[in-house]
Structure formats: C-alpha cells, structure tokens
Amino acid sequence: MSEAARLMDAAIRLSLRGLGRTAPNPNVGCLVVRNGRIVARGWTQPGGRPHAEMMALEAAGAAARGAELYVSLEPCAHVSPRGPACADLIVASGVSAVHIAMRDPDPRTDGQGAARLGSAGVAVTLGTGEAAARQAMAGFLSRIALGRPRITLKLAMSIDGRVSMPGGESQWITGPEARAHAHLQRALADVIVIGRGTLEADDPSLDVRLPGLEDRSPRPAVLSATLDAIPASAKFADRDPLLLASVDDLCGLAVNDVLVEGGAATASTLLAADLIDRMLVYRAPVVIGDGAPGAGRIGLERLADAHGRWRLAETRALGNDRLEVYARTR
Ligand SMILES: NC(=O)c1ccc[n+]([C@@H]2O[C@H](COP(=O)([O-])OP(=O)(O)OC[C@H]3O[C@@H](n4cnc5c(N)ncnc54)[C@H](OP(=O)(O)O)[C@@H]3O)[C@@H](O)[C@H]2O)c1
C-alpha cells in the first residue's frame, strides 16, 4: 500500500465513527498531514455538522498551512444556512494539496468542490481508496442514487432457515457473540424497523447494549397500517419512535441507513418490493423444524428468478454461530 493509500484508508476508517448519526449528510473522514505526520483529524459530527473538513482544519489551526488533506468525499461547494462550503474553508486554510477518495454525487457539489480547489491553486487528486469510501458511505450513496436509505435486513435463523419456534418463541436462537455483533449493527444504523407482529410478540428494546455504545441506539420505528400510535407501554416508547404506515413511509425517511429486524411478514413485503440491499444472516447450529421461516411469499414464480440476485459479500464465525452477509447485485 502506498503512503497516500494508507492515509486515505485511515481517513475512511475515521469516517465510520459518524455512521448512523450524520443523516441526512454523509459520514466523512478527514486528516491533515504535515511532513508525513497526521496533525489533525475530523469526522462528520452527529446531525451532519460540523463537516469533517471543518473539524480537522479547526483542530489543525496554523499547522494546516502548506499541509496535505486526505478526505473520503469531495469537499462540499455549497454554502448552507448551517455552515460554510468546505472547499472555501480549505482554500482559506492554506492547505497545499487535497486527496479526495471520491467525487460527491450530490448535485450541489458533483465536481464543483474539486474545481474550486483547483482554480485556487490547490493540488487535487481524486480516486485513492474510492471502493472503500463507497462502502463506508453506502447509505448516503443509496439516498442519492435510489432516492431512499440503504435497507439492511437482519435475520437470526436456524440451520434450516427458521426464525422462531412454532409458538413464536425466538429469544434466543443465536449466542452472545452473534447478538453483540447485531447490537453493533444497530449502533451503525440511523433507524431500526420492526413490524407490528414483532412488537406484539417480543416487545423488543431495540437499543444498543454494548459497553460504551449505550448512547448509540438508533431511532426505533414500527411498520403498521393499522396502529394509530405506538403503545406507550413499548420498551422503546421514550425514544421518539416512528410509526410507518407503509413501505413508502420507510423509503421516504431522510436518513442513510435503515436496519430491519423482522419479522417474516415485514421481511417478505420488503423483499417482494426489492427494497432490501443487504442481508445479515446470523445462523445458529440448531435445527428447529416446524417453525416460522425467515420470509414468506415474495412473489417469485420460478426458481430461476431467485438466482443472480444475491452475492455472498462476507462470512465469518461468531462464537458457535456464523454470520453471512449478502449484498443485492444491482
Ligand atoms: N429470529 C429473528 O431474527 C426474528 C426477528 C424478528 C421477529 N421474529 C419473530 O417473528 C414473529 C413476528 O413476525 P410476523 O411476520 O408475525 O410479524 P412482523 O413482520 O413483525 O409484523 C407484521 C405486521 O407488520 C406490518 N406490515 C408488514 N408489512 C407492511 C406493509 N407493507 N405496510 C404496512 N404494514 C406492514 C403489518 O402490521 P398491521 O397489520 O398493523 O398493518 C403486519 O401485520 C415473532 O414470532 C418474532 O419473535 C424473529
């Protein structure tokens, strides 16, 4: 790995700190580097401001003059009521070179941020670490490309694909390591969705119960066309839960990442509408037999139509269980 690739990789890793908290803005990471040493770091703050560049430049102060900047997304070119354009801030800081992992597809920037830097005499490189940056900002990029958040479906299932016992009991199918990993995924999402059936069967807390990340619980949401309000008795009632009357309401959320935690009816409706971008399957070494499947009818007529839609993106052991991550091929 070249020095530039290594530094960009560090900036992209930094960007992950904002995941699940920066919407509607992207989660960006930024480093100020002087003579090969990192002198300041920034990442998009909760609510989307300050931007990563502003945080890093403020931390760098006078050390920014003549330094190089590594940033995971093209600096913005638009002034908003919430803050200045990062491209202008960078020019004013006296930075001599800016390395950008990827162009910002947001039409308010889309090449104009880099152009403004270039015309002010700042050296600009584009594309180092682009694939990793795309992955780190997949939710934001989904909003720009598809007009909706990235939607991830989580399923905890048996070897034979069952998510609950015939009577509905489902806690717990997987072990502590898998459940901790699933909690981390919650921390990285803006909103967590369940169907009314899961609310009534399990009354889940939908929070993050990992040491140090307790304040990272995503906003809970319930999908239901019949509920008038989320019952005040729900365990998450004090976290300003959303009631989504339809899939359109879900797609219209102004957030980057939505995590769906079931149940089967909700999974089916989203799979049938081809709205799932990623599946996290936590598979436990148990056979349940008669019990509820992970999804019901999704409108498939022929087996051939089921093929070619999903790619195994990652798999690994988590204690006695196995995580399989599937990505929708689009
Ligand atoms: N192992 C696991 O990973 C896991 C995870 C979660 C749940 N579970 C289990 O799954 C079971 C519950 O699953 P379930 O299939 O019965 O229920 P569910 O999917 O949680 O909820 C179904 C309800 O969601 C609403 N809904 C679904 N699609 C909708 C749409 N397109 N528009 C509007 N509302 C929609 C409807 O509510 P209205 O009828 O009010 O409109 C529907 O009745 C429980 O036994 C639970 O323990 C297992």
The ligand as a Tripos MOL2 file, in Angstrom:
@<TRIPOS>MOLECULE
LIG
   48    52     1     0     0
SMALL
NO_CHARGES

@<TRIPOS>ATOM
      1 N1        -35.2600  -14.5820   14.5630 N.am      1 LIG1
      2 C1        -35.3950  -13.3570   14.1510 C.2       1 LIG1
      3 O1        -34.4560  -12.7800   13.5880 O.2       1 LIG1
      4 C2        -36.6920  -12.6230   14.3910 C.ar      1 LIG1
      5 C3        -36.6880  -11.2220   14.2650 C.ar      1 LIG1
      6 C4        -37.8840  -10.5470   14.4630 C.ar      1 LIG1
      7 C5        -39.0560  -11.2600   14.7330 C.ar      1 LIG1
      8 N2        -39.0280  -12.6190   14.8380 N.ar      1 LIG1
      9 C6        -40.2680  -13.3480   15.1160 C.3       1 LIG1
     10 O2        -41.1840  -13.1000   14.0490 O.3       1 LIG1
     11 C7        -42.5030  -13.1310   14.5700 C.3       1 LIG1
     12 C8        -43.2800  -11.9120   14.0980 C.3       1 LIG1
     13 O3        -43.2740  -11.8850   12.6920 O.3       1 LIG1
     14 P1        -44.5670  -11.6140   11.8390 P.3       1 LIG1
     15 O4        -44.2530  -11.9870   10.4600 O.co2     1 LIG1
     16 O5        -45.7400  -12.2180   12.5040 O.co2     1 LIG1
     17 O6        -44.7800  -10.0640   12.0020 O.3       1 LIG1
     18 P2        -43.9960   -8.7430   11.6070 P.3       1 LIG1
     19 O7        -43.3980   -8.7870   10.2650 O.co2     1 LIG1
     20 O8        -43.1380   -8.3200   12.7520 O.co2     1 LIG1
     21 O9        -45.2350   -7.7410   11.5790 O.3       1 LIG1
     22 C9        -46.2420   -7.9080   10.6410 C.3       1 LIG1
     23 C10       -47.0210   -6.6280   10.5950 C.3       1 LIG1
     24 O10       -46.1840   -5.5710   10.1080 O.3       1 LIG1
     25 C11       -46.9750   -4.6650    9.3730 C.3       1 LIG1
     26 N3        -46.5240   -4.6300    7.9990 N.ar      1 LIG1
     27 C12       -45.7590   -5.5230    7.3150 C.ar      1 LIG1
     28 N4        -45.6220   -5.1190    6.0410 N.ar      1 LIG1
     29 C13       -46.2810   -3.9640    5.9280 C.ar      1 LIG1
     30 C14       -46.5060   -3.0610    4.8610 C.ar      1 LIG1
     31 N5        -46.0120   -3.2790    3.6300 N.pl3     1 LIG1
     32 N6        -47.2280   -1.9350    5.1020 N.ar      1 LIG1
     33 C15       -47.7390   -1.7020    6.3230 C.ar      1 LIG1
     34 N7        -47.5740   -2.5300    7.3730 N.ar      1 LIG1
     35 C16       -46.8570   -3.6500    7.1580 C.ar      1 LIG1
     36 C17       -48.3870   -5.1840    9.4250 C.3       1 LIG1
     37 O11       -48.9850   -4.5690   10.5310 O.3       1 LIG1
     38 P3        -50.5650   -4.1820   10.5150 P.3       1 LIG1
     39 O12       -51.2810   -5.4700   10.4500 O.co2     1 LIG1
     40 O13       -50.7430   -3.4550   11.7870 O.co2     1 LIG1
     41 O14       -50.7580   -3.3530    9.2940 O.co2     1 LIG1
     42 C18       -48.1860   -6.6570    9.6630 C.3       1 LIG1
     43 O15       -49.3040   -7.2750   10.2310 O.3       1 LIG1
     44 C19       -42.3860  -13.1900   16.0620 C.3       1 LIG1
     45 O16       -42.6260  -14.5210   16.4560 O.3       1 LIG1
     46 C20       -40.9680  -12.8160   16.3350 C.3       1 LIG1
     47 O17       -40.4960  -13.4080   17.5120 O.3       1 LIG1
     48 C21       -37.8610  -13.3120   14.6760 C.ar      1 LIG1
@<TRIPOS>BOND
     1     1     2 1
     2     2     3 2
     3     2     4 1
     4     4     5 ar
     5     4    48 ar
     6     5     6 ar
     7     6     7 ar
     8     7     8 ar
     9     8     9 1
    10     8    48 ar
    11     9    10 1
    12     9    46 1
    13    10    11 1
    14    11    12 1
    15    11    44 1
    16    12    13 1
    17    13    14 1
    18    14    15 2
    19    14    16 1
    20    14    17 1
    21    17    18 1
    22    18    19 2
    23    18    20 1
    24    18    21 1
    25    21    22 1
    26    22    23 1
    27    23    24 1
    28    23    42 1
    29    24    25 1
    30    25    26 1
    31    25    36 1
    32    26    27 ar
    33    26    35 ar
    34    27    28 ar
    35    28    29 ar
    36    29    30 ar
    37    29    35 ar
    38    30    31 1
    39    30    32 ar
    40    32    33 ar
    41    33    34 ar
    42    34    35 ar
    43    36    37 1
    44    36    42 1
    45    37    38 1
    46    38    39 2
    47    38    40 1
    48    38    41 1
    49    42    43 1
    50    44    45 1
    51    44    46 1
    52    46    47 1
@<TRIPOS>SUBSTRUCTURE
     1 LIG1         1 GROUP 0 **** ****
